[in-house]
Amino acid sequence: ASLTFVTAMMLQARRSLTSCFDGMLDLLQDVSSSIGWAEKMNGAMVPVSPAENVKMTLKSGKVPEDLTGVYMRVGPNAQFWPPKKRTHAFDGDGMVHSVRISGGEASYHCRFM
């Protein structure tokens, strides 16, 4: 029983220390400089809002009528922007992006997982 108590106390101390260290890092961070990558990449990794049935237009040519399918990509997308804590380009909540092709037309959709 005493070993369980010691283990629980060590776990609690570890969590407290981690929380304290994280708080200290938050005080030292500069959020605006930690999101500089968003501008450097011309907005390529800036979060997008969920969308549904956005009709896509072709620049040239046409989509074959008998081509049917879906291209899907899962990646990071911060739900809240700008962030309140330090961040990286790959931080974020999971978002599924898809391009659906059917009947000679294509549409874009994206939703949080």
Chimera marker file (.cmm) of the C-alpha trace (Angstrom):
<marker_set name="trace">
<marker id="1" x="0.000" y="0.000" z="0.000" r="1" g="1" b="0" radius="0.5"/>
<marker id="2" x="2.823" y="2.406" z="0.814" r="1" g="1" b="0" radius="0.5"/>
<marker id="3" x="4.431" y="1.764" z="-2.576" r="1" g="1" b="0" radius="0.5"/>
<marker id="4" x="1.176" y="2.759" z="-4.299" r="1" g="1" b="0" radius="0.5"/>
<marker id="5" x="1.054" y="5.931" z="-2.189" r="1" g="1" b="0" radius="0.5"/>
<marker id="6" x="4.657" y="6.823" z="-3.093" r="1" g="1" b="0" radius="0.5"/>
<marker id="7" x="3.988" y="6.169" z="-6.779" r="1" g="1" b="0" radius="0.5"/>
<marker id="8" x="0.870" y="8.373" z="-6.686" r="1" g="1" b="0" radius="0.5"/>
<marker id="9" x="2.785" y="11.181" z="-4.936" r="1" g="1" b="0" radius="0.5"/>
<marker id="10" x="5.615" y="10.991" z="-7.491" r="1" g="1" b="0" radius="0.5"/>
<marker id="11" x="3.123" y="11.135" z="-10.344" r="1" g="1" b="0" radius="0.5"/>
<marker id="12" x="1.416" y="14.162" z="-8.802" r="1" g="1" b="0" radius="0.5"/>
<marker id="13" x="4.787" y="15.885" z="-8.285" r="1" g="1" b="0" radius="0.5"/>
<marker id="14" x="5.730" y="15.151" z="-11.904" r="1" g="1" b="0" radius="0.5"/>
<marker id="15" x="2.464" y="16.643" z="-13.184" r="1" g="1" b="0" radius="0.5"/>
<marker id="16" x="2.912" y="19.743" z="-11.019" r="1" g="1" b="0" radius="0.5"/>
<marker id="17" x="6.480" y="20.223" z="-12.209" r="1" g="1" b="0" radius="0.5"/>
<marker id="18" x="5.447" y="19.795" z="-15.843" r="1" g="1" b="0" radius="0.5"/>
<marker id="19" x="2.625" y="22.316" z="-15.407" r="1" g="1" b="0" radius="0.5"/>
<marker id="20" x="4.970" y="24.796" z="-13.709" r="1" g="1" b="0" radius="0.5"/>
<marker id="21" x="7.585" y="24.406" z="-16.463" r="1" g="1" b="0" radius="0.5"/>
<marker id="22" x="4.940" y="24.840" z="-19.168" r="1" g="1" b="0" radius="0.5"/>
<marker id="23" x="3.703" y="28.001" z="-17.441" r="1" g="1" b="0" radius="0.5"/>
<marker id="24" x="7.228" y="29.411" z="-17.350" r="1" g="1" b="0" radius="0.5"/>
<marker id="25" x="7.659" y="28.727" z="-21.063" r="1" g="1" b="0" radius="0.5"/>
<marker id="26" x="4.367" y="30.492" z="-21.758" r="1" g="1" b="0" radius="0.5"/>
<marker id="27" x="5.669" y="33.606" z="-19.998" r="1" g="1" b="0" radius="0.5"/>
<marker id="28" x="8.820" y="33.602" z="-22.131" r="1" g="1" b="0" radius="0.5"/>
<marker id="29" x="7.194" y="33.041" z="-25.486" r="1" g="1" b="0" radius="0.5"/>
<marker id="30" x="6.424" y="35.601" z="-28.141" r="1" g="1" b="0" radius="0.5"/>
<marker id="31" x="3.326" y="34.337" z="-29.958" r="1" g="1" b="0" radius="0.5"/>
<marker id="32" x="3.627" y="36.733" z="-32.892" r="1" g="1" b="0" radius="0.5"/>
<marker id="33" x="7.140" y="35.517" z="-33.698" r="1" g="1" b="0" radius="0.5"/>
<marker id="34" x="6.109" y="31.869" z="-33.291" r="1" g="1" b="0" radius="0.5"/>
<marker id="35" x="3.542" y="32.222" z="-36.090" r="1" g="1" b="0" radius="0.5"/>
<marker id="36" x="5.849" y="34.026" z="-38.507" r="1" g="1" b="0" radius="0.5"/>
<marker id="37" x="5.905" y="30.882" z="-40.642" r="1" g="1" b="0" radius="0.5"/>
<marker id="38" x="2.296" y="31.595" z="-41.645" r="1" g="1" b="0" radius="0.5"/>
<marker id="39" x="3.353" y="34.732" z="-43.523" r="1" g="1" b="0" radius="0.5"/>
<marker id="40" x="6.583" y="33.237" z="-44.853" r="1" g="1" b="0" radius="0.5"/>
<marker id="41" x="4.619" y="30.446" z="-46.534" r="1" g="1" b="0" radius="0.5"/>
<marker id="42" x="2.193" y="32.929" z="-48.146" r="1" g="1" b="0" radius="0.5"/>
<marker id="43" x="-0.626" y="31.675" z="-45.945" r="1" g="1" b="0" radius="0.5"/>
<marker id="44" x="-0.224" y="28.058" z="-47.062" r="1" g="1" b="0" radius="0.5"/>
<marker id="45" x="-0.571" y="26.685" z="-43.524" r="1" g="1" b="0" radius="0.5"/>
<marker id="46" x="-2.969" y="29.292" z="-42.119" r="1" g="1" b="0" radius="0.5"/>
<marker id="47" x="-6.134" y="27.634" z="-40.775" r="1" g="1" b="0" radius="0.5"/>
<marker id="48" x="-9.229" y="27.420" z="-42.935" r="1" g="1" b="0" radius="0.5"/>
<marker id="49" x="-12.870" y="27.315" z="-41.888" r="1" g="1" b="0" radius="0.5"/>
<marker id="50" x="-14.954" y="24.203" z="-42.493" r="1" g="1" b="0" radius="0.5"/>
<marker id="51" x="-16.567" y="24.253" z="-45.942" r="1" g="1" b="0" radius="0.5"/>
<marker id="52" x="-19.041" y="22.118" z="-47.811" r="1" g="1" b="0" radius="0.5"/>
<marker id="53" x="-19.945" y="21.792" z="-51.496" r="1" g="1" b="0" radius="0.5"/>
<marker id="54" x="-17.646" y="24.545" z="-52.782" r="1" g="1" b="0" radius="0.5"/>
<marker id="55" x="-17.889" y="24.229" z="-56.555" r="1" g="1" b="0" radius="0.5"/>
<marker id="56" x="-14.479" y="24.166" z="-58.225" r="1" g="1" b="0" radius="0.5"/>
<marker id="57" x="-13.801" y="25.657" z="-61.645" r="1" g="1" b="0" radius="0.5"/>
<marker id="58" x="-11.222" y="24.508" z="-64.164" r="1" g="1" b="0" radius="0.5"/>
<marker id="59" x="-8.613" y="26.857" z="-65.579" r="1" g="1" b="0" radius="0.5"/>
<marker id="60" x="-8.457" y="24.858" z="-68.811" r="1" g="1" b="0" radius="0.5"/>
<marker id="61" x="-9.777" y="21.626" z="-70.304" r="1" g="1" b="0" radius="0.5"/>
<marker id="62" x="-12.632" y="19.627" z="-68.835" r="1" g="1" b="0" radius="0.5"/>
<marker id="63" x="-13.215" y="16.795" z="-66.392" r="1" g="1" b="0" radius="0.5"/>
<marker id="64" x="-14.239" y="13.564" z="-68.143" r="1" g="1" b="0" radius="0.5"/>
<marker id="65" x="-17.925" y="12.816" z="-67.489" r="1" g="1" b="0" radius="0.5"/>
<marker id="66" x="-17.203" y="9.208" z="-66.514" r="1" g="1" b="0" radius="0.5"/>
<marker id="67" x="-14.459" y="10.085" z="-63.974" r="1" g="1" b="0" radius="0.5"/>
<marker id="68" x="-15.751" y="9.574" z="-60.434" r="1" g="1" b="0" radius="0.5"/>
<marker id="69" x="-13.846" y="9.570" z="-57.170" r="1" g="1" b="0" radius="0.5"/>
<marker id="70" x="-12.604" y="11.430" z="-54.131" r="1" g="1" b="0" radius="0.5"/>
<marker id="71" x="-9.151" y="12.780" z="-53.274" r="1" g="1" b="0" radius="0.5"/>
<marker id="72" x="-8.767" y="13.124" z="-49.502" r="1" g="1" b="0" radius="0.5"/>
<marker id="73" x="-6.071" y="14.694" z="-47.343" r="1" g="1" b="0" radius="0.5"/>
<marker id="74" x="-5.886" y="14.773" z="-43.553" r="1" g="1" b="0" radius="0.5"/>
<marker id="75" x="-3.720" y="17.404" z="-41.936" r="1" g="1" b="0" radius="0.5"/>
<marker id="76" x="-3.368" y="19.932" z="-39.143" r="1" g="1" b="0" radius="0.5"/>
<marker id="77" x="-5.661" y="22.938" z="-38.954" r="1" g="1" b="0" radius="0.5"/>
<marker id="78" x="-5.757" y="25.149" z="-35.884" r="1" g="1" b="0" radius="0.5"/>
<marker id="79" x="-9.328" y="25.651" z="-34.768" r="1" g="1" b="0" radius="0.5"/>
<marker id="80" x="-8.560" y="28.939" z="-32.983" r="1" g="1" b="0" radius="0.5"/>
<marker id="81" x="-6.393" y="31.632" z="-34.629" r="1" g="1" b="0" radius="0.5"/>
<marker id="82" x="-4.210" y="33.364" z="-33.696" r="1" g="1" b="0" radius="0.5"/>
<marker id="83" x="-2.996" y="30.934" z="-31.051" r="1" g="1" b="0" radius="0.5"/>
<marker id="84" x="-2.568" y="31.975" z="-27.422" r="1" g="1" b="0" radius="0.5"/>
<marker id="85" x="0.412" y="29.661" z="-26.898" r="1" g="1" b="0" radius="0.5"/>
<marker id="86" x="3.548" y="28.802" z="-28.823" r="1" g="1" b="0" radius="0.5"/>
<marker id="87" x="2.797" y="26.889" z="-31.978" r="1" g="1" b="0" radius="0.5"/>
<marker id="88" x="4.351" y="25.133" z="-34.945" r="1" g="1" b="0" radius="0.5"/>
<marker id="89" x="3.191" y="24.821" z="-38.553" r="1" g="1" b="0" radius="0.5"/>
<marker id="90" x="2.092" y="21.235" z="-37.928" r="1" g="1" b="0" radius="0.5"/>
<marker id="91" x="0.198" y="21.922" z="-34.687" r="1" g="1" b="0" radius="0.5"/>
<marker id="92" x="-3.553" y="21.893" z="-34.915" r="1" g="1" b="0" radius="0.5"/>
<marker id="93" x="-6.689" y="19.858" z="-34.845" r="1" g="1" b="0" radius="0.5"/>
<marker id="94" x="-7.171" y="17.245" z="-37.564" r="1" g="1" b="0" radius="0.5"/>
<marker id="95" x="-9.071" y="18.363" z="-40.646" r="1" g="1" b="0" radius="0.5"/>
<marker id="96" x="-10.135" y="16.244" z="-43.596" r="1" g="1" b="0" radius="0.5"/>
<marker id="97" x="-9.999" y="18.004" z="-46.967" r="1" g="1" b="0" radius="0.5"/>
<marker id="98" x="-11.614" y="16.352" z="-49.971" r="1" g="1" b="0" radius="0.5"/>
<marker id="99" x="-12.159" y="17.022" z="-53.648" r="1" g="1" b="0" radius="0.5"/>
<marker id="100" x="-15.114" y="15.028" z="-54.970" r="1" g="1" b="0" radius="0.5"/>
<marker id="101" x="-15.347" y="14.419" z="-58.699" r="1" g="1" b="0" radius="0.5"/>
<marker id="102" x="-18.540" y="13.218" z="-60.358" r="1" g="1" b="0" radius="0.5"/>
<marker id="103" x="-20.467" y="13.934" z="-63.549" r="1" g="1" b="0" radius="0.5"/>
<marker id="104" x="-17.772" y="16.194" z="-65.009" r="1" g="1" b="0" radius="0.5"/>
<marker id="105" x="-17.739" y="18.494" z="-61.946" r="1" g="1" b="0" radius="0.5"/>
<marker id="106" x="-15.586" y="18.815" z="-58.833" r="1" g="1" b="0" radius="0.5"/>
<marker id="107" x="-16.413" y="20.153" z="-55.372" r="1" g="1" b="0" radius="0.5"/>
<marker id="108" x="-14.293" y="20.869" z="-52.312" r="1" g="1" b="0" radius="0.5"/>
<marker id="109" x="-15.208" y="19.960" z="-48.737" r="1" g="1" b="0" radius="0.5"/>
<marker id="110" x="-13.348" y="20.219" z="-45.416" r="1" g="1" b="0" radius="0.5"/>
<marker id="111" x="-14.334" y="19.343" z="-41.850" r="1" g="1" b="0" radius="0.5"/>
<marker id="112" x="-12.670" y="18.840" z="-38.502" r="1" g="1" b="0" radius="0.5"/>
<marker id="113" x="-12.278" y="15.196" z="-37.512" r="1" g="1" b="0" radius="0.5"/>
<link id1="1" id2="2" r="1" g="1" b="0" radius="0.2"/>
<link id1="2" id2="3" r="1" g="1" b="0" radius="0.2"/>
<link id1="3" id2="4" r="1" g="1" b="0" radius="0.2"/>
<link id1="4" id2="5" r="1" g="1" b="0" radius="0.2"/>
<link id1="5" id2="6" r="1" g="1" b="0" radius="0.2"/>
<link id1="6" id2="7" r="1" g="1" b="0" radius="0.2"/>
<link id1="7" id2="8" r="1" g="1" b="0" radius="0.2"/>
<link id1="8" id2="9" r="1" g="1" b="0" radius="0.2"/>
<link id1="9" id2="10" r="1" g="1" b="0" radius="0.2"/>
<link id1="10" id2="11" r="1" g="1" b="0" radius="0.2"/>
<link id1="11" id2="12" r="1" g="1" b="0" radius="0.2"/>
<link id1="12" id2="13" r="1" g="1" b="0" radius="0.2"/>
<link id1="13" id2="14" r="1" g="1" b="0" radius="0.2"/>
<link id1="14" id2="15" r="1" g="1" b="0" radius="0.2"/>
<link id1="15" id2="16" r="1" g="1" b="0" radius="0.2"/>
<link id1="16" id2="17" r="1" g="1" b="0" radius="0.2"/>
<link id1="17" id2="18" r="1" g="1" b="0" radius="0.2"/>
<link id1="18" id2="19" r="1" g="1" b="0" radius="0.2"/>
<link id1="19" id2="20" r="1" g="1" b="0" radius="0.2"/>
<link id1="20" id2="21" r="1" g="1" b="0" radius="0.2"/>
<link id1="21" id2="22" r="1" g="1" b="0" radius="0.2"/>
<link id1="22" id2="23" r="1" g="1" b="0" radius="0.2"/>
<link id1="23" id2="24" r="1" g="1" b="0" radius="0.2"/>
<link id1="24" id2="25" r="1" g="1" b="0" radius="0.2"/>
<link id1="25" id2="26" r="1" g="1" b="0" radius="0.2"/>
<link id1="26" id2="27" r="1" g="1" b="0" radius="0.2"/>
<link id1="27" id2="28" r="1" g="1" b="0" radius="0.2"/>
<link id1="28" id2="29" r="1" g="1" b="0" radius="0.2"/>
<link id1="29" id2="30" r="1" g="1" b="0" radius="0.2"/>
<link id1="30" id2="31" r="1" g="1" b="0" radius="0.2"/>
<link id1="31" id2="32" r="1" g="1" b="0" radius="0.2"/>
<link id1="32" id2="33" r="1" g="1" b="0" radius="0.2"/>
<link id1="33" id2="34" r="1" g="1" b="0" radius="0.2"/>
<link id1="34" id2="35" r="1" g="1" b="0" radius="0.2"/>
<link id1="35" id2="36" r="1" g="1" b="0" radius="0.2"/>
<link id1="36" id2="37" r="1" g="1" b="0" radius="0.2"/>
<link id1="37" id2="38" r="1" g="1" b="0" radius="0.2"/>
<link id1="38" id2="39" r="1" g="1" b="0" radius="0.2"/>
<link id1="39" id2="40" r="1" g="1" b="0" radius="0.2"/>
<link id1="40" id2="41" r="1" g="1" b="0" radius="0.2"/>
<link id1="41" id2="42" r="1" g="1" b="0" radius="0.2"/>
<link id1="42" id2="43" r="1" g="1" b="0" radius="0.2"/>
<link id1="43" id2="44" r="1" g="1" b="0" radius="0.2"/>
<link id1="44" id2="45" r="1" g="1" b="0" radius="0.2"/>
<link id1="45" id2="46" r="1" g="1" b="0" radius="0.2"/>
<link id1="46" id2="47" r="1" g="1" b="0" radius="0.2"/>
<link id1="47" id2="48" r="1" g="1" b="0" radius="0.2"/>
<link id1="48" id2="49" r="1" g="1" b="0" radius="0.2"/>
<link id1="49" id2="50" r="1" g="1" b="0" radius="0.2"/>
<link id1="50" id2="51" r="1" g="1" b="0" radius="0.2"/>
<link id1="51" id2="52" r="1" g="1" b="0" radius="0.2"/>
<link id1="52" id2="53" r="1" g="1" b="0" radius="0.2"/>
<link id1="53" id2="54" r="1" g="1" b="0" radius="0.2"/>
<link id1="54" id2="55" r="1" g="1" b="0" radius="0.2"/>
<link id1="55" id2="56" r="1" g="1" b="0" radius="0.2"/>
<link id1="56" id2="57" r="1" g="1" b="0" radius="0.2"/>
<link id1="57" id2="58" r="1" g="1" b="0" radius="0.2"/>
<link id1="58" id2="59" r="1" g="1" b="0" radius="0.2"/>
<link id1="59" id2="60" r="1" g="1" b="0" radius="0.2"/>
<link id1="60" id2="61" r="1" g="1" b="0" radius="0.2"/>
<link id1="61" id2="62" r="1" g="1" b="0" radius="0.2"/>
<link id1="62" id2="63" r="1" g="1" b="0" radius="0.2"/>
<link id1="63" id2="64" r="1" g="1" b="0" radius="0.2"/>
<link id1="64" id2="65" r="1" g="1" b="0" radius="0.2"/>
<link id1="65" id2="66" r="1" g="1" b="0" radius="0.2"/>
<link id1="66" id2="67" r="1" g="1" b="0" radius="0.2"/>
<link id1="67" id2="68" r="1" g="1" b="0" radius="0.2"/>
<link id1="68" id2="69" r="1" g="1" b="0" radius="0.2"/>
<link id1="69" id2="70" r="1" g="1" b="0" radius="0.2"/>
<link id1="70" id2="71" r="1" g="1" b="0" radius="0.2"/>
<link id1="71" id2="72" r="1" g="1" b="0" radius="0.2"/>
<link id1="72" id2="73" r="1" g="1" b="0" radius="0.2"/>
<link id1="73" id2="74" r="1" g="1" b="0" radius="0.2"/>
<link id1="74" id2="75" r="1" g="1" b="0" radius="0.2"/>
<link id1="75" id2="76" r="1" g="1" b="0" radius="0.2"/>
<link id1="76" id2="77" r="1" g="1" b="0" radius="0.2"/>
<link id1="77" id2="78" r="1" g="1" b="0" radius="0.2"/>
<link id1="78" id2="79" r="1" g="1" b="0" radius="0.2"/>
<link id1="79" id2="80" r="1" g="1" b="0" radius="0.2"/>
<link id1="80" id2="81" r="1" g="1" b="0" radius="0.2"/>
<link id1="81" id2="82" r="1" g="1" b="0" radius="0.2"/>
<link id1="82" id2="83" r="1" g="1" b="0" radius="0.2"/>
<link id1="83" id2="84" r="1" g="1" b="0" radius="0.2"/>
<link id1="84" id2="85" r="1" g="1" b="0" radius="0.2"/>
<link id1="85" id2="86" r="1" g="1" b="0" radius="0.2"/>
<link id1="86" id2="87" r="1" g="1" b="0" radius="0.2"/>
<link id1="87" id2="88" r="1" g="1" b="0" radius="0.2"/>
<link id1="88" id2="89" r="1" g="1" b="0" radius="0.2"/>
<link id1="89" id2="90" r="1" g="1" b="0" radius="0.2"/>
<link id1="90" id2="91" r="1" g="1" b="0" radius="0.2"/>
<link id1="91" id2="92" r="1" g="1" b="0" radius="0.2"/>
<link id1="92" id2="93" r="1" g="1" b="0" radius="0.2"/>
<link id1="93" id2="94" r="1" g="1" b="0" radius="0.2"/>
<link id1="94" id2="95" r="1" g="1" b="0" radius="0.2"/>
<link id1="95" id2="96" r="1" g="1" b="0" radius="0.2"/>
<link id1="96" id2="97" r="1" g="1" b="0" radius="0.2"/>
<link id1="97" id2="98" r="1" g="1" b="0" radius="0.2"/>
<link id1="98" id2="99" r="1" g="1" b="0" radius="0.2"/>
<link id1="99" id2="100" r="1" g="1" b="0" radius="0.2"/>
<link id1="100" id2="101" r="1" g="1" b="0" radius="0.2"/>
<link id1="101" id2="102" r="1" g="1" b="0" radius="0.2"/>
<link id1="102" id2="103" r="1" g="1" b="0" radius="0.2"/>
<link id1="103" id2="104" r="1" g="1" b="0" radius="0.2"/>
<link id1="104" id2="105" r="1" g="1" b="0" radius="0.2"/>
<link id1="105" id2="106" r="1" g="1" b="0" radius="0.2"/>
<link id1="106" id2="107" r="1" g="1" b="0" radius="0.2"/>
<link id1="107" id2="108" r="1" g="1" b="0" radius="0.2"/>
<link id1="108" id2="109" r="1" g="1" b="0" radius="0.2"/>
<link id1="109" id2="110" r="1" g="1" b="0" radius="0.2"/>
<link id1="110" id2="111" r="1" g="1" b="0" radius="0.2"/>
<link id1="111" id2="112" r="1" g="1" b="0" radius="0.2"/>
<link id1="112" id2="113" r="1" g="1" b="0" radius="0.2"/>
</marker_set>
